[in-house]
Amino acid sequence: MIHQILKSKSSRLFLILGGFFIANAIVAEFMGVKIFSLERSLGADPVNWNIMGLPFSFNLTTGVLLWPVVFIMTDIINEYYGHKGVRFLSYLAASLITYGFVMLYGAIQLAPADWWQSSRAGVGIPDMNNAFAAIFGQGLWIIFGSLTAFLIGQIADVLVFHRIKKITGERWIWMRATGSTLVSQLIDSYIVLFIAFYVGPRVNPGNGLPMSLQQVFSIGTGNYIYKFAMAIALTPVIYLVHAWIENYLGRDLAEKMRRSAMKDSQTEDGFDNIPTAG
């Protein structure tokens, strides 16, 4: 069975793209706890703009470094495996992210070894256990908001991608890939903040002070501006990946897979129409 799966180019490609997609989604979730200054990282002073009466600078979650890649991978997978292939990987990624958070929660509850707890005191970390819990113990509402934004963003990306492709056909890869990414990232940028920092603290005051809607809009706008710029900048990468896939699969198989991807909504299983030629 494994031999048959690995013998098929379409199956091998799905494993490669799916593995990269899931790895990026999981890493983005866990690294997103850090907030960084984009301007200072580039050696510049914060812009200190005024948006809706609030001071604004590009203070972003580190997750934005990888989410544009995740949504571009969504479009590549969508092109060759259809919306059911993307849906399968999205649900799998969300399940594995949830599993990861559950495992981390269990790890946080374990009693630390005495020597380890103070092992980094010399470099300014007096309590390694508290540091571990602070970094990996993201609040429940943050996790819920992030997963909700991820899944809704994926659904929006797929719908917009296929709507544009129905209109343009095989032309203008950049339009359907970049256009769908810009729409999905717009949704993602605000939903996660709204759930995690506006709704969450109001439902459970123990989660800290809630953001105002103006703050949600301000920070979400900063995240989206960055994601917008990255989506445009990564457009050439889409063409490079497409060229590599077309060369790997061969023109005939690639064309069959693209046609199958457009028709996969007519089948119960998103993999029914995937050609299995080697």
Secondary structure in CASP SS format (residue, H / E / C, confidence):
PFRMAT SS
TARGET T0000
AUTHOR 0000-0000-0000
METHOD secondary structure of the structure
MODEL  1
M C 1.00
I H 1.00
H H 1.00
Q H 1.00
I H 1.00
L H 1.00
K H 1.00
S C 1.00
K H 1.00
S H 1.00
S H 1.00
R H 1.00
L H 1.00
F H 1.00
L H 1.00
I H 1.00
L H 1.00
G H 1.00
G H 1.00
F H 1.00
F H 1.00
I H 1.00
A H 1.00
N H 1.00
A H 1.00
I H 1.00
V H 1.00
A H 1.00
E H 1.00
F H 1.00
M H 1.00
G C 1.00
V C 1.00
K C 1.00
I E 1.00
F E 1.00
S E 1.00
L H 1.00
E H 1.00
R H 1.00
S H 1.00
L C 1.00
G C 1.00
A C 1.00
D C 1.00
P C 1.00
V C 1.00
N C 1.00
W E 1.00
N E 1.00
I E 1.00
M C 1.00
G C 1.00
L E 1.00
P E 1.00
F E 1.00
S C 1.00
F C 1.00
N E 1.00
L E 1.00
T E 1.00
T H 1.00
G H 1.00
V H 1.00
L H 1.00
L C 1.00
W H 1.00
P H 1.00
V H 1.00
V H 1.00
F H 1.00
I H 1.00
M H 1.00
T H 1.00
D H 1.00
I H 1.00
I H 1.00
N H 1.00
E H 1.00
Y H 1.00
Y H 1.00
G H 1.00
H H 1.00
K H 1.00
G H 1.00
V H 1.00
R H 1.00
F H 1.00
L H 1.00
S H 1.00
Y H 1.00
L H 1.00
A H 1.00
A H 1.00
S H 1.00
L H 1.00
I H 1.00
T H 1.00
Y H 1.00
G H 1.00
F H 1.00
V H 1.00
M H 1.00
L H 1.00
Y H 1.00
G H 1.00
A H 1.00
I H 1.00
Q H 1.00
L C 1.00
A C 1.00
P C 1.00
A C 1.00
D H 1.00
W H 1.00
W H 1.00
Q H 1.00
S C 1.00
S C 1.00
R C 1.00
A H 1.00
G H 1.00
V H 1.00
G C 1.00
I C 1.00
P C 1.00
D C 1.00
M H 1.00
N H 1.00
N H 1.00
A H 1.00
F H 1.00
A H 1.00
A H 1.00
I H 1.00
F H 1.00
G C 1.00
Q C 1.00
G C 1.00
L H 1.00
W H 1.00
I H 1.00
I H 1.00
F H 1.00
G H 1.00
S H 1.00
L H 1.00
T H 1.00
A H 1.00
F H 1.00
L H 1.00
I H 1.00
G H 1.00
Q H 1.00
I H 1.00
A H 1.00
D H 1.00
V H 1.00
L H 1.00
V H 1.00
F H 1.00
H H 1.00
R H 1.00
I H 1.00
K H 1.00
K H 1.00
I H 1.00
T H 1.00
G C 1.00
E C 1.00
R C 1.00
W C 1.00
I H 1.00
W H 1.00
M H 1.00
R H 1.00
A H 1.00
T H 1.00
G H 1.00
S H 1.00
T H 1.00
L H 1.00
V H 1.00
S H 1.00
Q H 1.00
L H 1.00
I H 1.00
D H 1.00
S H 1.00
Y H 1.00
I H 1.00
V H 1.00
L H 1.00
F H 1.00
I H 1.00
A H 1.00
F H 1.00
Y H 1.00
V H 1.00
G H 1.00
P H 1.00
R H 1.00
V H 1.00
N C 1.00
P H 1.00
G H 1.00
N H 1.00
G C 1.00
L C 1.00
P C 1.00
M C 1.00
S C 1.00
L H 1.00
Q H 1.00
Q H 1.00
V H 1.00
F H 1.00
S H 1.00
I H 1.00
G H 1.00
T H 1.00
G H 1.00
N H 1.00
Y H 1.00
I H 1.00
Y H 1.00
K H 1.00
F H 1.00
A H 1.00
M H 1.00
A H 1.00
I H 1.00
A H 1.00
L C 1.00
T H 1.00
P H 1.00
V H 1.00
I H 1.00
Y H 1.00
L H 1.00
V H 1.00
H H 1.00
A H 1.00
W H 1.00
I H 1.00
E H 1.00
N H 1.00
Y H 1.00
L H 1.00
G C 1.00
R H 1.00
D H 1.00
L H 1.00
A H 1.00
E H 1.00
K H 1.00
M H 1.00
R H 1.00
R H 1.00
S H 1.00
A H 1.00
M H 1.00
K H 1.00
D H 1.00
S H 1.00
Q H 1.00
T C 1.00
E C 1.00
D C 1.00
G C 1.00
F C 1.00
D C 1.00
N C 1.00
I C 1.00
P C 1.00
T C 1.00
A C 1.00
G C 1.00
END
